[in-house]
């Protein structure tokens, strides 16, 4: 009979403990090992994810950490390293060559990161590409394949969109229509849901049966739910840097351009509510996905559940603010709210019914 996993301890001491683990992984003479570098980098680029990943047991935590940092490298190329279309394309091509196993390509892109205008932590992730790929290659083959497939899907799709955007005027919509919005969400997040599902199965030696296939079908919606939420929450910051992820067809219906979305208007509010509706609809399916994850796999269930809870709560905060999305800043949950929502799930994460209640949409 399969044993039940022990829920993780949840406190800020986890971050200090992770730092202690990093120090233990430092080689003699003070040289930072590849593993220690990954542990150090993760909280620098996402403190929330660095906490959430602690829900996972060590074997899966290591593979997810490497996968996340490689995805952040691709994200940096798309979002924080502008240039002419041919230069943007060349950077992505180099990344794809590196992911395919070309160590020289990895070294070239890492060296170029010295000139990357991204925040220091993001640039260091790209500069750490050779180390991250060594960690990737050290994973069991099934896990390496799952991560590599995800990053290739992501980088290939990001390349297409980033190159097109680089050839257009600043502020032009990044996406054409609703169908492309969903496709883009799969490129940058849905494929991550698929990768995590494969990693979970590989780590726990789960069969690739009908239930696994059902999880794989729902996995993209889990990622899409979080991405749609982020697009809405990042609306003010994205417009400030000349990026609009609302589809061009949505703007055309109201005869407005992306610049008008920065103004407090009924149009901006209507479009925000429309996007929020899509995000809530996708979040509704997270419970369906978790219904297919064995109740005894508490750690993985929490890893999926917490971001969904935080996304649902963030949407409520954002859409309850009559000044959003033109208030100029990203709505954020307080640290207390984050802790409270996570703590509320610790004792019930193994119950499908209780998880559904926690994830219920407003008014459901």
C-alpha positions as a Markdown table, in Angstrom:
| # | Residue | x | y | z |
|---|---|---|---|---|
| 1 | Unk | 0.0 | 0.0 | 0.0 |
| 2 | Unk | 1.3 | 3.4 | -1.0 |
| 3 | Unk | 2.4 | 5.5 | 2.0 |
| 4 | Unk | 1.1 | 9.0 | 2.5 |
| 5 | Unk | 3.6 | 11.8 | 2.1 |
| 6 | Unk | 4.2 | 14.1 | 5.1 |
| 7 | Unk | 3.0 | 17.7 | 4.3 |
| 8 | Unk | 5.9 | 20.2 | 4.3 |
| 9 | Unk | 6.7 | 22.6 | 7.1 |
| 10 | Unk | 5.7 | 26.0 | 6.0 |
| 11 | Unk | 7.5 | 29.1 | 7.3 |
| 12 | Unk | 10.0 | 31.6 | 6.2 |
| 13 | Unk | 12.7 | 29.5 | 7.9 |
| 14 | Unk | 12.5 | 27.3 | 4.8 |
| 15 | Unk | 14.4 | 30.0 | 2.9 |
| 16 | Unk | 17.1 | 30.1 | 5.4 |
| 17 | Unk | 17.3 | 26.3 | 5.4 |
| 18 | Unk | 17.6 | 26.3 | 1.6 |
| 19 | Unk | 20.5 | 28.8 | 1.9 |
| 20 | Unk | 22.1 | 26.3 | 4.4 |
| 21 | Unk | 21.8 | 23.6 | 1.8 |
| 22 | Unk | 23.5 | 25.8 | -0.8 |
| 23 | Unk | 26.4 | 26.3 | 1.5 |
| 24 | Unk | 26.7 | 22.5 | 2.0 |
| 25 | Unk | 26.9 | 22.1 | -1.7 |
| 26 | Unk | 29.8 | 24.6 | -2.1 |
| 27 | Unk | 32.9 | 22.7 | -3.1 |
| 28 | Unk | 36.2 | 22.8 | -1.2 |
| 29 | Unk | 38.0 | 26.0 | -1.7 |
| 30 | Unk | 34.8 | 28.0 | -1.8 |
| 31 | Unk | 34.0 | 27.2 | -5.5 |
| 32 | Unk | 30.3 | 27.3 | -6.1 |
| 33 | Unk | 28.9 | 24.1 | -7.5 |
| 34 | Unk | 26.3 | 24.0 | -10.2 |
| 35 | Unk | 23.7 | 22.8 | -7.7 |
| 36 | Unk | 24.6 | 25.6 | -5.3 |
| 37 | Unk | 24.3 | 28.2 | -8.0 |
| 38 | Unk | 20.8 | 27.0 | -8.9 |
| 39 | Unk | 19.7 | 27.1 | -5.3 |
| 40 | Unk | 21.1 | 30.6 | -5.0 |
| 41 | Unk | 19.6 | 32.0 | -8.2 |
| 42 | Unk | 16.0 | 30.8 | -7.7 |
| 43 | Unk | 14.9 | 33.1 | -4.9 |
| 44 | Unk | 16.7 | 36.0 | -6.7 |
| 45 | Unk | 14.3 | 35.7 | -9.7 |
| 46 | Unk | 11.2 | 34.5 | -7.9 |
| 47 | Unk | 10.9 | 34.5 | -4.1 |
| 48 | Unk | 7.4 | 33.2 | -4.2 |
| 49 | Unk | 8.3 | 30.2 | -6.5 |
| 50 | Unk | 11.4 | 29.5 | -4.3 |
| 51 | Unk | 9.0 | 29.1 | -1.4 |
| 52 | Unk | 6.4 | 27.1 | -3.3 |
| 53 | Unk | 9.0 | 24.6 | -4.6 |
| 54 | Unk | 9.8 | 23.6 | -1.0 |
| 55 | Unk | 6.5 | 21.7 | -1.0 |
| 56 | Unk | 8.2 | 19.1 | -3.3 |
| 57 | Unk | 10.3 | 16.3 | -2.1 |
| 58 | Unk | 14.0 | 16.5 | -3.0 |
| 59 | Unk | 14.1 | 14.4 | -6.2 |
| 60 | Unk | 11.4 | 16.4 | -7.9 |
| 61 | Unk | 12.5 | 19.7 | -6.4 |
| 62 | Unk | 15.9 | 19.5 | -8.1 |
| 63 | Unk | 14.5 | 18.8 | -11.5 |
| 64 | Unk | 11.8 | 21.5 | -11.2 |
| 65 | Unk | 14.4 | 24.0 | -10.0 |
| 66 | Unk | 16.5 | 23.4 | -13.1 |
| 67 | Unk | 13.5 | 23.5 | -15.4 |
| 68 | Unk | 12.3 | 26.8 | -13.9 |
| 69 | Unk | 15.6 | 28.5 | -14.3 |
| 70 | Unk | 15.9 | 27.3 | -17.9 |
| 71 | Unk | 12.4 | 28.7 | -18.6 |
| 72 | Unk | 13.5 | 32.0 | -17.0 |
| 73 | Unk | 16.4 | 32.1 | -19.4 |
| 74 | Unk | 14.1 | 31.9 | -22.3 |
| 75 | Unk | 11.7 | 34.4 | -20.7 |
| 76 | Unk | 14.6 | 36.9 | -20.3 |
| 77 | Unk | 15.4 | 36.6 | -24.1 |
| 78 | Unk | 11.8 | 37.4 | -24.9 |
| 79 | Unk | 11.0 | 40.1 | -22.3 |
| 80 | Unk | 14.2 | 41.8 | -21.2 |
| 81 | Unk | 16.7 | 41.7 | -24.1 |
| 82 | Unk | 15.4 | 43.7 | -27.0 |
| 83 | Unk | 17.0 | 44.1 | -30.4 |
| 84 | Unk | 16.5 | 44.0 | -34.1 |
| 85 | Unk | 14.5 | 41.0 | -35.4 |
| 86 | Unk | 17.6 | 39.2 | -36.7 |
| 87 | Unk | 19.5 | 39.6 | -33.5 |
| 88 | Unk | 16.5 | 38.5 | -31.4 |
| 89 | Unk | 16.1 | 35.4 | -33.7 |
| 90 | Unk | 19.9 | 34.6 | -33.4 |
| 91 | Unk | 19.8 | 34.7 | -29.6 |
| 92 | Unk | 16.9 | 32.2 | -29.5 |
| 93 | Unk | 18.6 | 30.0 | -32.1 |
| 94 | Unk | 21.6 | 29.9 | -29.9 |
| 95 | Unk | 19.5 | 29.0 | -26.9 |
| 96 | Unk | 17.8 | 26.2 | -28.8 |
| 97 | Unk | 21.2 | 24.9 | -30.0 |
| 98 | Unk | 22.4 | 24.9 | -26.4 |
| 99 | Unk | 19.3 | 23.0 | -25.2 |
| 100 | Unk | 19.9 | 20.4 | -27.9 |
| 101 | Unk | 23.4 | 19.8 | -26.4 |
| 102 | Unk | 25.7 | 22.3 | -28.0 |
| 103 | Unk | 28.0 | 23.3 | -25.2 |
| 104 | Unk | 29.7 | 25.9 | -27.4 |
| 105 | Unk | 26.4 | 27.6 | -28.0 |
| 106 | Unk | 25.6 | 27.6 | -24.3 |
| 107 | Unk | 29.0 | 29.3 | -23.6 |
| 108 | Unk | 28.4 | 31.9 | -26.3 |
| 109 | Unk | 25.0 | 32.9 | -25.0 |
| 110 | Unk | 26.3 | 33.0 | -21.5 |
| 111 | Unk | 29.1 | 35.3 | -22.5 |
| 112 | Unk | 26.7 | 37.6 | -24.3 |
| 113 | Unk | 24.7 | 37.9 | -21.2 |
| 114 | Unk | 27.3 | 40.4 | -19.9 |
| 115 | Unk | 25.6 | 42.9 | -22.2 |
| 116 | Unk | 22.0 | 42.0 | -21.4 |
| 117 | Unk | 20.0 | 45.0 | -20.1 |
| 118 | Unk | 17.8 | 42.8 | -18.0 |
| 119 | Unk | 17.9 | 43.0 | -14.2 |
| 120 | Unk | 21.1 | 41.5 | -12.7 |
| 121 | Unk | 19.4 | 38.3 | -11.5 |
| 122 | Unk | 17.8 | 37.6 | -14.9 |
| 123 | Unk | 21.0 | 38.2 | -16.7 |
| 124 | Unk | 22.9 | 35.9 | -14.3 |
| 125 | Unk | 20.4 | 33.1 | -15.1 |
| 126 | Unk | 21.4 | 33.4 | -18.8 |
| 127 | Unk | 25.0 | 33.6 | -17.8 |
| 128 | Unk | 24.6 | 30.4 | -15.9 |
| 129 | Unk | 23.3 | 28.5 | -18.9 |
| 130 | Unk | 26.3 | 26.1 | -19.1 |
| 131 | Unk | 25.8 | 25.2 | -15.4 |
| 132 | Unk | 22.1 | 24.7 | -15.7 |
| 133 | Unk | 22.5 | 22.4 | -18.7 |
| 134 | Unk | 25.0 | 20.3 | -16.8 |
| 135 | Unk | 22.4 | 19.9 | -14.1 |
| 136 | Unk | 19.8 | 19.0 | -16.7 |
| 137 | Unk | 22.0 | 16.4 | -18.2 |
| 138 | Unk | 22.6 | 14.9 | -14.8 |
| 139 | Unk | 18.9 | 14.2 | -14.2 |
| 140 | Unk | 17.4 | 10.7 | -15.0 |
| 141 | Unk | 16.7 | 10.4 | -18.7 |
| 142 | Unk | 12.9 | 10.6 | -18.5 |
| 143 | Unk | 13.2 | 13.8 | -16.5 |
| 144 | Unk | 15.8 | 15.3 | -18.8 |
| 145 | Unk | 13.6 | 14.6 | -21.8 |
| 146 | Unk | 10.5 | 16.2 | -20.2 |
| 147 | Unk | 12.4 | 19.4 | -19.3 |
| 148 | Unk | 14.1 | 19.6 | -22.7 |
| 149 | Unk | 10.8 | 19.2 | -24.6 |
| 150 | Unk | 9.2 | 22.0 | -22.5 |
| 151 | Unk | 12.1 | 24.5 | -23.0 |
| 152 | Unk | 12.2 | 23.8 | -26.7 |
| 153 | Unk | 8.5 | 24.3 | -27.1 |
| 154 | Unk | 8.7 | 27.5 | -25.1 |
| 155 | Unk | 11.8 | 29.0 | -26.8 |
| 156 | Unk | 10.5 | 28.1 | -30.2 |
| 157 | Unk | 7.2 | 29.8 | -29.6 |
| 158 | Unk | 8.7 | 32.8 | -27.9 |
| 159 | Unk | 11.1 | 33.2 | -30.8 |
| 160 | Unk | 8.3 | 33.5 | -33.2 |
| 161 | Unk | 6.4 | 36.1 | -31.2 |
| 162 | Unk | 9.5 | 38.1 | -30.1 |
| 163 | Unk | 10.8 | 38.4 | -33.6 |
| 164 | Unk | 7.5 | 39.5 | -34.9 |
| 165 | Unk | 7.2 | 42.1 | -32.2 |
| 166 | Unk | 10.7 | 43.4 | -32.9 |
| 167 | Unk | 9.6 | 44.1 | -36.4 |
| 168 | Unk | 6.5 | 46.1 | -35.4 |
| 169 | Unk | 6.1 | 49.6 | -33.9 |
| 170 | Unk | 6.5 | 49.9 | -30.1 |
| 171 | Unk | 3.2 | 49.4 | -28.4 |
| 172 | Unk | 1.6 | 47.3 | -31.1 |
| 173 | Unk | -0.5 | 44.4 | -29.7 |
| 174 | Unk | 1.7 | 41.3 | -29.1 |
| 175 | Unk | -1.1 | 38.9 | -30.0 |
| 176 | Unk | -3.6 | 38.9 | -32.9 |
| 177 | Unk | -6.8 | 37.3 | -31.6 |
| 178 | Unk | -8.3 | 35.1 | -28.9 |
| 179 | Unk | -7.1 | 31.9 | -30.5 |
| 180 | Unk | -3.5 | 33.3 | -30.5 |
| 181 | Unk | -3.9 | 34.3 | -26.8 |
| 182 | Unk | -4.6 | 30.7 | -25.9 |
| 183 | Unk | -1.8 | 29.5 | -28.1 |
| 184 | Unk | 0.6 | 31.9 | -26.5 |
| 185 | Unk | -0.5 | 30.8 | -23.0 |
| 186 | Unk | 0.3 | 27.2 | -24.0 |
| 187 | Unk | 3.7 | 28.3 | -25.3 |
| 188 | Unk | 4.8 | 30.0 | -22.2 |
| 189 | Unk | 2.9 | 28.2 | -19.5 |
| 190 | Unk | 0.7 | 25.3 | -20.7 |
| 191 | Unk | 3.8 | 23.3 | -21.8 |
| 192 | Unk | 5.1 | 23.8 | -18.2 |
| 193 | Unk | 2.0 | 22.0 | -16.9 |
| 194 | Unk | 2.7 | 19.1 | -19.3 |
| 195 | Unk | 6.3 | 19.0 | -18.2 |
| 196 | Unk | 5.4 | 18.9 | -14.5 |
| 197 | Unk | 2.9 | 16.2 | -15.1 |
| 198 | Unk | 5.6 | 14.1 | -16.8 |
| 199 | Unk | 8.1 | 14.8 | -14.1 |
| 200 | Unk | 5.6 | 13.8 | -11.4 |
| 201 | Unk | 5.0 | 10.5 | -13.2 |
| 202 | Unk | 8.7 | 9.9 | -13.7 |
| 203 | Unk | 9.7 | 10.6 | -10.1 |
| 204 | Unk | 6.9 | 8.5 | -8.7 |
| 205 | Unk | 7.1 | 5.7 | -11.3 |
| 206 | Unk | 3.4 | 6.2 | -12.2 |
| 207 | Unk | 2.0 | 4.3 | -15.2 |
| 208 | Unk | 1.3 | 6.1 | -18.4 |
| 209 | Unk | -2.3 | 4.9 | -18.3 |
| 210 | Unk | -5.7 | 6.5 | -19.0 |
| 211 | Unk | -5.5 | 8.6 | -15.8 |
| 212 | Unk | -2.1 | 9.9 | -16.8 |
| 213 | Unk | -3.4 | 10.8 | -20.3 |
| 214 | Unk | -6.3 | 12.7 | -18.6 |
| 215 | Unk | -3.8 | 14.6 | -16.5 |
| 216 | Unk | -1.8 | 15.5 | -19.6 |
| 217 | Unk | -5.0 | 16.8 | -21.3 |
| 218 | Unk | -5.8 | 19.1 | -18.4 |
| 219 | Unk | -2.2 | 20.1 | -17.5 |
| 220 | Unk | -2.0 | 22.9 | -20.1 |
| 221 | Unk | -5.1 | 24.6 | -18.6 |
| 222 | Unk | -3.4 | 24.7 | -15.2 |
| 223 | Unk | -0.5 | 26.6 | -16.8 |
| 224 | Unk | -2.9 | 28.8 | -18.8 |
| 225 | Unk | -4.8 | 29.8 | -15.7 |
| 226 | Unk | -1.7 | 31.2 | -14.1 |
| 227 | Unk | -0.5 | 32.9 | -17.3 |
| 228 | Unk | -3.9 | 34.6 | -17.9 |
| 229 | Unk | -3.8 | 35.8 | -14.4 |
| 230 | Unk | -0.3 | 37.2 | -14.8 |
| 231 | Unk | -1.2 | 38.9 | -18.1 |
| 232 | Unk | -4.0 | 40.7 | -16.2 |
| 233 | Unk | -1.9 | 41.6 | -13.1 |
| 234 | Unk | 1.0 | 42.7 | -15.2 |
| 235 | Unk | -1.2 | 45.0 | -17.4 |
| 236 | Unk | 0.0 | 48.3 | -15.9 |
| 237 | Unk | 3.7 | 47.4 | -16.0 |
| 238 | Unk | 3.5 | 45.9 | -19.5 |
| 239 | Unk | 2.0 | 49.0 | -20.9 |
| 240 | Unk | 4.7 | 51.1 | -19.3 |
| 241 | Unk | 7.3 | 49.2 | -21.2 |
| 242 | Unk | 5.4 | 49.2 | -24.5 |
| 243 | Unk | 4.0 | 45.7 | -24.3 |
| 244 | Unk | 0.3 | 44.8 | -24.7 |
| 245 | Unk | -0.8 | 41.2 | -24.4 |
| 246 | Unk | -4.5 | 41.9 | -25.1 |
| 247 | Unk | -5.4 | 40.6 | -28.6 |
| 248 | Unk | -5.6 | 43.2 | -31.4 |
| 249 | Unk | -9.1 | 42.0 | -32.3 |
| 250 | Unk | -10.3 | 42.9 | -28.7 |
| 251 | Unk | -9.0 | 46.4 | -29.2 |
| 252 | Unk | -10.4 | 46.7 | -32.7 |
| 253 | Unk | -14.0 | 46.0 | -31.4 |
| 254 | Unk | -13.7 | 49.2 | -29.3 |
| 255 | Unk | -11.7 | 51.1 | -31.9 |
| 256 | Unk | -8.9 | 51.8 | -29.5 |
| 257 | Unk | -5.1 | 51.3 | -29.5 |
| 258 | Unk | -2.9 | 49.9 | -26.8 |
| 259 | Unk | -2.1 | 53.4 | -25.5 |
| 260 | Unk | -5.7 | 54.0 | -24.6 |
| 261 | Unk | -5.6 | 51.1 | -22.1 |
| 262 | Unk | -3.5 | 53.2 | -19.8 |
| 263 | Unk | -6.4 | 55.6 | -19.3 |
| 264 | Unk | -9.1 | 55.1 | -16.8 |
| 265 | Unk | -12.0 | 54.2 | -19.0 |
| 266 | Unk | -14.9 | 51.9 | -19.4 |
| 267 | Unk | -13.2 | 50.2 | -22.2 |
| 268 | Unk | -10.2 | 49.3 | -20.2 |
| 269 | Unk | -12.4 | 48.0 | -17.4 |
| 270 | Unk | -14.5 | 45.9 | -19.7 |
| 271 | Unk | -11.4 | 44.3 | -21.3 |
| 272 | Unk | -9.9 | 43.6 | -17.8 |
| 273 | Unk | -13.1 | 41.9 | -16.8 |
| 274 | Unk | -13.1 | 39.8 | -20.0 |
| 275 | Unk | -9.6 | 38.7 | -19.4 |
| 276 | Unk | -10.3 | 38.0 | -15.7 |
| 277 | Unk | -13.2 | 35.8 | -16.8 |
| 278 | Unk | -10.9 | 33.7 | -18.9 |
| 279 | Unk | -8.5 | 33.4 | -16.1 |
| 280 | Unk | -11.2 | 32.3 | -13.6 |
| 281 | Unk | -12.6 | 29.8 | -16.1 |
| 282 | Unk | -9.2 | 28.2 | -16.5 |
| 283 | Unk | -8.7 | 28.2 | -12.7 |
| 284 | Unk | -11.9 | 26.3 | -12.4 |
| 285 | Unk | -10.2 | 23.3 | -14.1 |
| 286 | Unk | -7.3 | 23.1 | -11.7 |
| 287 | Unk | -9.6 | 21.1 | -9.3 |
| 288 | Unk | -10.3 | 18.7 | -12.2 |
| 289 | Unk | -6.6 | 18.2 | -12.7 |
| 290 | Unk | -6.0 | 17.6 | -8.9 |
| 291 | Unk | -8.9 | 15.1 | -8.9 |
| 292 | Unk | -6.6 | 12.9 | -11.0 |
| 293 | Unk | -3.5 | 13.3 | -8.7 |
| 294 | Unk | -3.5 | 10.6 | -6.0 |
| 295 | Unk | -4.6 | 12.0 | -2.6 |
| 296 | Unk | -1.5 | 10.5 | -1.0 |
| 297 | Unk | 0.7 | 12.7 | -3.2 |
| 298 | Unk | 0.2 | 15.6 | -0.8 |
| 299 | Unk | 3.4 | 17.5 | -1.7 |
| 300 | Unk | 2.7 | 17.7 | -5.5 |
| 301 | Unk | -0.9 | 18.5 | -4.8 |
| 302 | Unk | 0.2 | 21.5 | -2.7 |
| 303 | Unk | 2.7 | 22.5 | -5.3 |
| 304 | Unk | -0.1 | 22.8 | -7.9 |
| 305 | Unk | -2.7 | 24.1 | -5.4 |
| 306 | Unk | -0.9 | 27.1 | -3.8 |
| 307 | Unk | -0.2 | 29.1 | -7.0 |
| 308 | Unk | -3.9 | 28.5 | -8.1 |
| 309 | Unk | -5.1 | 29.8 | -4.7 |
| 310 | Unk | -2.9 | 32.8 | -4.9 |
| 311 | Unk | -4.0 | 33.5 | -8.5 |
| 312 | Unk | -7.7 | 33.3 | -7.6 |
| 313 | Unk | -7.2 | 35.6 | -4.6 |
| 314 | Unk | -5.1 | 38.0 | -6.7 |
| 315 | Unk | -7.8 | 38.2 | -9.3 |
| 316 | Unk | -10.4 | 39.0 | -6.6 |
| 317 | Unk | -8.2 | 41.8 | -5.3 |
| 318 | Unk | -7.5 | 43.2 | -8.7 |
| 319 | Unk | -11.1 | 43.1 | -10.1 |
| 320 | Unk | -12.5 | 44.5 | -6.9 |
| 321 | Unk | -10.4 | 47.7 | -7.3 |
| 322 | Unk | -12.4 | 50.1 | -9.5 |
| 323 | Unk | -9.1 | 51.8 | -10.4 |
| 324 | Unk | -7.6 | 48.6 | -11.9 |
| 325 | Unk | -6.1 | 48.1 | -14.4 |
| 326 | Unk | -5.1 | 51.8 | -14.8 |
| 327 | Unk | -4.0 | 52.4 | -11.2 |
| 328 | Unk | -0.4 | 52.0 | -12.3 |
| 329 | Unk | 0.8 | 49.1 | -10.2 |
| 330 | Unk | 0.4 | 45.4 | -10.0 |
| 331 | Unk | -2.1 | 44.3 | -7.3 |
| 332 | Unk | -0.3 | 42.1 | -4.7 |
| 333 | Unk | -1.5 | 39.9 | -1.9 |
| 334 | Unk | -0.1 | 40.8 | 1.4 |
| 335 | Unk | 2.5 | 38.3 | 2.9 |
| 336 | Unk | -0.1 | 37.4 | 5.5 |
| 337 | Unk | -2.7 | 36.6 | 2.9 |
| 338 | Unk | -0.2 | 34.4 | 1.1 |
| 339 | Unk | 0.7 | 32.5 | 4.3 |
| 340 | Unk | -2.9 | 32.2 | 5.4 |
| 341 | Unk | -4.2 | 30.7 | 2.1 |
| 342 | Unk | -1.3 | 28.3 | 2.0 |
| 343 | Unk | -1.8 | 27.3 | 5.6 |
| 344 | Unk | -5.5 | 26.7 | 5.1 |
| 345 | Unk | -4.7 | 23.9 | 2.6 |
| 346 | Unk | -2.1 | 22.0 | 4.6 |
| 347 | Unk | -4.5 | 19.7 | 6.4 |
| 348 | Unk | -6.9 | 19.2 | 3.6 |
| 349 | Unk | -4.7 | 18.9 | 0.5 |
| 350 | Unk | -5.4 | 15.2 | 0.3 |
| 351 | Unk | -9.2 | 15.7 | 0.0 |
| 352 | Unk | -10.6 | 16.2 | -3.4 |
| 353 | Unk | -13.8 | 17.8 | -2.0 |
| 354 | Unk | -11.9 | 20.2 | 0.3 |
| 355 | Unk | -9.6 | 21.3 | -2.5 |
| 356 | Unk | -12.6 | 22.1 | -4.7 |
| 357 | Unk | -14.0 | 24.2 | -1.9 |
| 358 | Unk | -10.7 | 26.1 | -1.5 |
| 359 | Unk | -10.5 | 26.7 | -5.3 |
| 360 | Unk | -14.2 | 27.7 | -5.8 |
| 361 | Unk | -14.7 | 30.8 | -7.9 |
| 362 | Unk | -16.4 | 33.9 | -6.4 |
| 363 | Unk | -20.1 | 33.2 | -6.1 |
| 364 | Unk | -19.7 | 29.5 | -6.9 |
